[in-house]
Amino acid sequence: MKKILITGGAGFIGRHLASHLASREDTSVTVIDNESLGDRKHLDLDKVRFIHGDLASRDDLHTALEGQDAVVHLAADTRVMDSIENPQYNFDNNVIGTFNLLELCRELRVSRVIAASTGGAILGDVDPPVHEQMAPHPTSPYGASKLMLEGYLSAYSSSFGLSGCALRFSNIYGPRSFHKGSVVAHFFKRILAREPLVVYGDGSQTRDYLYVGDLVEAIRAAVDSDVQGAYQLGSGKPTTLNQLIDAMRTVTGLDFEVVYEDFRAGEVKDTWCQIDKARAGFGFEPSTTLEDGLRATWAWFDAQRA
């Protein structure tokens, strides 16, 4: 029986991952979450062991990590603009929290760590497609914190024999994301509220959108593999914000207002990724089209009104 701990496992991605992993007969899943954004009520507590705890607490982490074979480290402050407004909070959560986790993994001999990272915020405003060989130039404290995560993961892998892999998530979307600050969730919530969508810029900026079902398959494959280092995870193709809005009109069947305002400082204009390394490393092959993924996501959001 493989024992896997998910930090931040009561959040959007964590809930999907916990459900996916717990469905396997050979896997035991533990979740640690401080419930600042997530909530244990969204987990199947008959199949998942839950610990209310924080990465700032050594005791909480020790309880969660003891006896585990692997960790999927999702817990983080992930909002770019919030990190610019409050860089200290972002540092405390993302850098100190990760260091505390790695130190206890070393002490308790937890052999495998898969950590959530990011491509666009680490690499900065570079010509896409982004890939793992590009030099980092973070444009926000959030990007800097994830670069430090990757650095410490690499150092602990080399110095202490820990097997570490950083997965650079693109823009992840899907059902159960009501409390997520991502653009898809934010726009769907505004559509439900019959409020106009606000676009910062002209809508030509591009992102790489990956459906959460494809993401959790990739995380599971990475856990089961022995790959180390950084791997980009995305759809492998660009989508403009205007294209995303058009797809939302298609799946919702609604015609909503869009308001355009000035670009915001610190945000990357264009980013999408190559996925060749992940494809070769652990068989990553996303299969959900943007329209199908948005349709499933909208169906979940729309059901929340009932």
C-alpha positions in Angstrom: 0.0 0.0 0.0 1.5 3.3 -1.1 0.9 6.1 1.4 0.6 9.6 -0.1 0.2 12.9 1.7 -1.4 15.9 -0.1 -0.6 19.3 1.4 -3.4 21.8 0.7 -5.5 18.8 -0.2 -8.9 20.4 0.7 -8.5 23.1 -2.1 -9.6 22.9 -5.7 -6.9 20.7 -7.2 -6.3 18.8 -3.9 -9.9 17.6 -3.8 -9.8 16.3 -7.3 -6.4 14.7 -6.7 -7.5 13.1 -3.4 -10.6 11.6 -5.0 -8.5 10.3 -8.0 -5.8 8.7 -5.8 -8.2 7.3 -3.2 -10.0 5.4 -5.9 -7.0 3.2 -6.3 -7.0 0.1 -4.2 -3.2 0.3 -3.7 -3.1 3.9 -2.4 -3.8 5.4 1.1 -4.4 9.2 1.0 -3.8 11.7 3.8 -4.6 15.4 3.4 -3.3 18.3 5.5 -5.0 21.7 5.1 -5.5 24.7 7.3 -8.9 25.3 5.7 -8.2 29.0 5.0 -9.5 28.4 1.5 -10.4 24.8 1.3 -12.9 22.8 3.5 -12.8 19.2 4.6 -16.5 18.8 3.8 -15.6 18.5 0.1 -13.5 15.4 0.8 -14.7 11.8 1.1 -13.6 11.4 4.7 -14.5 7.7 4.5 -11.6 7.2 2.1 -9.3 10.1 3.0 -7.5 10.8 6.3 -7.8 14.5 7.1 -5.5 16.5 9.3 -6.4 20.2 10.1 -2.9 21.7 10.2 -0.5 24.3 8.8 2.9 24.0 7.2 4.1 26.6 9.7 3.6 24.0 12.5 6.3 21.4 12.9 4.0 19.3 15.0 1.2 19.3 12.4 3.6 18.4 9.7 5.3 15.6 11.7 1.9 14.0 12.3 0.9 14.2 8.7 4.3 13.1 7.2 5.1 10.2 9.5 5.0 6.9 7.6 4.3 8.5 4.2 5.9 7.2 1.0 5.4 10.4 -1.0 4.1 13.9 -0.8 2.2 16.0 -3.3 2.9 19.6 -2.2 0.0 21.8 -3.3 -0.3 24.2 -0.3 0.6 27.7 -1.4 -0.5 31.3 -1.7 -1.1 31.3 -5.5 -2.5 34.7 -6.4 0.0 36.9 -8.3 -1.6 40.3 -7.6 -2.0 39.4 -3.9 1.7 38.6 -3.7 2.5 42.0 -5.1 0.3 43.6 -2.4 1.6 41.5 0.4 5.0 39.8 -0.5 5.7 38.9 3.2 2.6 36.7 3.4 3.5 35.0 0.1 7.1 34.3 1.3 6.0 32.9 4.7 3.5 30.5 3.1 5.4 29.5 0.0 9.1 29.6 0.9 9.1 28.9 4.7 6.3 26.4 4.4 8.1 24.5 1.7 11.4 24.6 3.7 9.6 23.2 6.8 8.1 20.4 4.7 11.4 19.4 3.0 13.3 19.4 6.4 10.8 17.0 7.9 10.8 14.8 4.8 14.5 14.6 5.2 14.2 13.7 8.9 11.4 11.2 8.4 12.9 9.7 5.3 10.0 10.5 3.0 11.5 9.5 -0.3 9.4 11.3 -3.0 8.1 14.9 -3.3 6.0 16.2 -6.1 5.6 20.0 -5.8 3.2 22.4 -7.6 5.1 25.1 -9.4 4.4 27.5 -12.3 6.0 28.4 -15.6 4.8 31.8 -16.6 5.4 33.5 -13.2 8.9 32.0 -12.9 10.1 32.7 -16.4 8.6 36.1 -16.8 7.6 37.9 -20.0 9.5 35.8 -22.5 8.6 34.6 -26.0 6.4 31.5 -25.8 6.2 28.6 -25.9 8.0 28.4 -22.5 10.0 25.3 -21.7 12.2 24.0 -18.9 15.6 25.2 -20.4 14.6 28.9 -20.2 16.4 31.1 -17.7 14.1 32.3 -14.9 13.1 36.0 -14.6 10.2 36.2 -12.1 8.0 39.3 -12.5 6.1 38.9 -9.1 6.9 37.8 -5.6 4.7 34.7 -6.3 7.0 33.7 -9.2 10.0 34.3 -7.0 8.6 32.1 -4.3 8.0 29.2 -6.7 11.6 29.6 -8.1 12.8 29.3 -4.5 10.7 26.2 -4.1 12.3 24.6 -7.2 15.7 25.6 -6.0 15.3 24.0 -2.6 13.7 20.9 -4.1 16.7 20.5 -6.4 19.1 21.1 -3.5 17.5 18.5 -1.2 17.4 16.0 -4.1 21.1 16.4 -4.6 22.2 16.8 -1.0 20.0 14.4 0.8 18.8 11.8 -1.7 15.2 13.0 -1.8 13.6 12.4 -5.1 12.0 15.7 -6.1 9.9 16.8 -9.1 8.4 20.2 -9.7 5.3 20.3 -11.9 4.8 23.7 -13.5 1.1 24.1 -13.7 -0.5 26.3 -16.4 -3.9 27.8 -15.8 -5.9 25.0 -14.2 -9.7 25.0 -14.4 -12.6 22.7 -13.8 -15.6 21.8 -11.5 -15.4 22.6 -7.8 -13.4 25.7 -8.3 -15.9 28.2 -6.9 -13.4 29.7 -4.4 -10.4 29.7 -6.8 -9.2 33.1 -8.1 -8.3 31.9 -11.6 -9.8 33.6 -14.6 -12.2 30.8 -15.6 -13.7 30.5 -12.1 -13.8 34.3 -11.7 -15.5 34.9 -15.1 -18.1 32.1 -14.4 -18.9 33.6 -11.0 -19.5 37.0 -12.6 -21.7 35.5 -15.3 -23.8 33.8 -12.6 -24.1 37.1 -10.9 -25.0 38.8 -14.2 -22.1 41.2 -13.8 -19.8 42.3 -16.7 -16.5 40.5 -17.3 -13.5 42.8 -16.7 -10.5 42.3 -19.0 -7.2 44.0 -18.2 -5.8 44.8 -21.6 -7.3 44.2 -25.0 -8.0 40.5 -24.6 -5.2 39.5 -26.9 -3.0 38.1 -24.1 -2.6 34.4 -24.2 -2.6 31.7 -21.6 -2.5 27.9 -21.5 -5.6 26.3 -20.0 -5.4 22.7 -18.6 -8.5 20.8 -17.4 -8.2 19.6 -13.8 -9.0 16.0 -14.8 -5.9 15.9 -17.1 -3.8 17.5 -14.4 -4.5 14.9 -11.7 -3.8 12.1 -14.2 -0.4 13.8 -14.7 0.3 14.2 -11.0 -0.5 10.5 -10.4 1.9 9.5 -13.2 4.6 11.7 -11.9 4.3 10.3 -8.4 4.6 6.7 -9.8 7.6 7.6 -11.9 11.2 8.4 -10.8 11.6 11.7 -12.8 13.2 14.6 -11.2 13.5 18.3 -12.0 11.0 20.7 -13.5 8.2 19.7 -15.9 5.8 22.0 -17.7 2.1 20.9 -17.6 -0.4 22.6 -19.9 -2.4 22.0 -23.0 0.6 22.9 -25.1 -1.2 25.6 -27.1 -2.1 29.3 -26.6 -5.6 30.6 -26.0 -6.3 34.4 -26.0 -8.6 35.8 -23.4 -11.0 36.8 -26.2 -11.1 33.2 -27.4 -11.8 32.0 -23.9 -14.7 34.5 -23.6 -16.1 33.3 -27.0 -15.9 29.7 -25.8 -17.7 30.7 -22.6 -20.5 32.3 -24.6 -20.8 29.0 -26.5 -21.0 26.7 -23.5 -23.3 29.0 -21.4 -25.5 30.1 -24.3 -25.5 33.6 -22.8 -24.4 37.0 -24.2 -22.7 38.9 -21.4 -21.0 42.3 -21.3 -17.2 42.6 -21.4 -15.4 45.7 -20.1 -11.8 46.4 -21.1 -9.4 48.3 -18.8 -5.6 49.0 -18.8 -3.1 46.2 -18.4 -1.9 45.6 -14.8 1.8 45.8 -13.7 3.4 42.5 -12.9 1.3 40.3 -15.1 2.8 38.4 -18.0 1.2 39.2 -21.3 1.7 35.9 -23.2 2.6 32.5 -21.9 1.9 29.0 -23.0 4.1 25.9 -22.7 5.8 23.1 -24.5 4.9 19.7 -22.9 7.4 17.5 -24.7 9.5 16.8 -21.6 6.4 15.7 -19.5 5.2 13.6 -22.5 8.5 11.8 -22.6 9.1 11.6 -18.9 5.8 10.2 -17.6 3.5 9.9 -20.6 1.6 13.2 -20.1 -1.0 13.6 -22.8 -4.0 16.0 -22.1 -7.1 14.8 -23.8 -9.9 17.3 -22.8 -10.6 20.1 -25.3 -11.2 23.6 -24.0 -14.8 23.6 -25.0 -15.5 20.2 -23.3 -13.7 21.3 -20.2 -15.5 24.6 -20.0 -18.8 22.9 -20.6 -18.2 20.5 -17.6 -17.1 23.4 -15.5 -20.1 25.6 -16.3 -22.5 22.7 -15.6 -21.0 22.5 -12.1 -21.1 26.3 -11.5 -24.6 26.5 -12.9 -25.8 23.7 -10.5 -24.6 25.8 -7.5 -27.5 28.1 -8.1 -30.0 25.3 -7.4 
